[in-house]
């Protein structure tokens, strides 16, 4: 019995040691996975006031995740497995917002529920689902607006980016080194996006894949031209310095042209937003002058059909006016 007890005790201690070692390996694996994901997703979530050391930051320091605690992590993990979640992740990266897919989905669902209740209480129960659809559309519109705004800022930095890459390659640097140098020299968003490319190259992705993903995150003609030039130069060689310097002059001219076109179309874009706001104001005014009027109108099938037709006409007018004010340069 004494020998059997010692054997059982020894096996229990061995199992405990194996369990501790397994937990350490599991924790180390999770930490390595977090570091790889942070390098792949880039420094978007990094603290803005993190100062770089004098001899240059380490790759992990460039893409250190933000210190705040992430919410809705279980929802985020489930959404990332779906195609919609992957598209949302790329779009959120392009906007530069410090949000995960789960946080964005939770906030949009909260806005849908809130606007549903507000529309039902303030106007009529018929407007609850309408306001919920507006919340869904508004969340996507907000992301598109943020991405467009960040893309515009990136396009304005493209001449300087092409100049830095041309100077780096002219000095004998490799394309990957020139991109890393440009990421350190330039401000956000160009610096942040190039840091994502540099981190992806550091973990083994090819230059072509990293640049193609950059073009997918921030779609624009100017960036596509630059990406195509860099890919062709990396694949086949050639006079990359002369090509980039010619591209720099062309991008400068396009930047001035885009600024002039945007100024000329500012009134049309303002009109597209003003007309739906006036329609909503008219509904609120009618309901304030005659409380319950909208409820009586939408209480019959004919009134609901008429209201849906009116809302559809407002949507069509908004889309048509925006189309008139959209000129690709």
Buried (B, 14 or more C-beta within 10 A) or exposed (E): EEEEEEEEEEEEEEEEEEEEEEEEEEEEEEEEEEBEEBBBBBBBBBEEEEEEEEEEBEBEEBBBBBEEEBEBEEBBEBBBEEEEBEEBBBBBBBBBBBBBBBBBBBBBBEBBEEBBEBBBEBBBBBBBBBBBBBBBEBBEEBBEEBBBEBBBBBBBBBBBBBBBBBBBBBEEBEBBBBBBBBBBBBEBBBBBBBBBBBBBBBEEBEBBEBBBBBBEBBEBEBBEBBBEBBBBBBEEEEEBBEBBBBBBEBBBEBBEEBEEEBEEBEEBBEBBEEEBEEBEEEBEEBBEEEEEBBBEBBBEEEBBEEBEEEBEEBEEBBEEBBEEBEEEE
